[in-house]
Amino acid sequence: MSQITQAILGVLQSHGICTDILNQSTLSGGCINDAFKLSTDTGDVFVKTSSGVNARAMFEGEIESLNAILVTVPGFAPKPLCLGALPNGGAFIVTTYKRLSTSYSSSTQKLFAQKLSELHSKESPNGKFGFPVMTTCGPTEQDNTWEDTWADFYKRRRLRPILEKCLQNNPGDNELRRLGEIVIDKVVDFLMKDIEVKPVLVHGDLWSGNWSVDSDANEPIIYDPSSCYGHNEYELSILTMFGSPGSEFFREYHKHHPRQEPYFEQRQDGMYPLVFGHSTARLTSTKGGQYSYGGGCGGLEGGIRGFRGVSYSYIQSDVPLSINFEPKKKSILNPMISNQKRKRNKRRARLNLTQRVTTKERKHKGSLQERDEIRALKNEAIFYELQCQIIQVKSRELQRILHEQDEEILRKEKEVRDLRSIERMLIKFLEETENQPADIQQTLPNNLKIAAAPSAFRDNIYRIYVLCAALLSFLLVRVVSHGSIVVNRV
């Protein structure tokens, strides 16, 4: 057992979760963490480890997020069990183990929409935007200090830290700073006006790799959260970025949370993807100048592209801006393509290939492991069944042999009883004929008769002859009978 496994076992024992680890199976833990399933004497648990400097804070934020989700929608996320430190300075988190499935049926997507809408109905306890603890989106720390408005929270706690990190790597890039300030100071306020935003509980990183179906309960489940109390549309943006749920999901979801207009599409395709990954937007000035930007939190390069990927033709920072997030022109080869399909294809084209491969490998690896486990259990069951049948056949054979031997013993015992009866009859006969040698002589065959002699010697000869003949016959028969019994029993 490795030092890491021993450290995890010690924490599990201290929390009374188990007393021993029976097996360990490696799983996919994403880009920055390692994950595996531990089979213990009390059941399976899921363990995720990280060696990063902020590993403990990251997992503390995840535990707080999971608990908030479970209180609001029971069973919608794995249950956190414990948190501990690793010998190398990292940390680990232990949750309940869930067998995941990729069967996203129409009914499953509708149920997913219902549960997510229920989660998005939970408002913050203080009426503000934020979260009690810091969380992380990937390796990026997220400050969740409470703010009175969503626009302030999104600008100060999400966009501003990304811009500052980009500028740390490019300290002399004044143009990047100017463009970022335009987005933060003007674009966000413009797109958030005329709508009412309530601080509701969101997962915070709900891309396609962070939700699935619990195979045992056959219900959707979400995991790896970095929650906060924010705008529910903030969740939908990343949910549609790396592979989107079907139309059944959105029809059901918008029954509970209708689209907020104006600028719903612009916020989804332009403003919120700045934090998560990629966006394409067009900002048009009142004088006709325009620029586009795209960005993300998938690393500093994504943030730089977000704030700096612009067309500088007509940019003037002192000109008031009106924002028009225009879609790209329809393809000449396929002018009939629908707006929804075009957006879906555009998002798929931007999908990070590494993340897609990692997700597929994790799901495929999980299904192969489950199939191998089921096959091994079936083979073991067949082996035990054959062993039971062999034991039953041997048992029946032994019972038959014992029955035959018991019958033979009973037969021999009957013969012995008969011989003893004859013995008693001979003794009685000798006793009755002790004083009648003449009568005994008459009963003997002619060739055995002895001439009459009046003396006592003749009488004794007759008695001795009869007694010896009877005893010899009895002993011979008895020895033969007992020898047969002993041989058969052995």
PyMOL commands that set and color helices and strands:
alter all, ss='L'
color gray80, all
select helices_A, chain A and resi 3-14+55-72+106-119+150-169+174-192+208-210+232-239+247-256+264-271+273-276+300-308+339-350+353-432+437-443+446-448+456-489
alter helices_A, ss='H'
color red, helices_A
select strands_A, chain A and resi 21-27+34-40+43-50+80-85+91-96+100-101+135-137+140-142+200-202+211-214+219-222+228-230+281-285+290-293+321-323
alter strands_A, ss='S'
color yellow, strands_A
deselect
rebuild
show_as cartoon
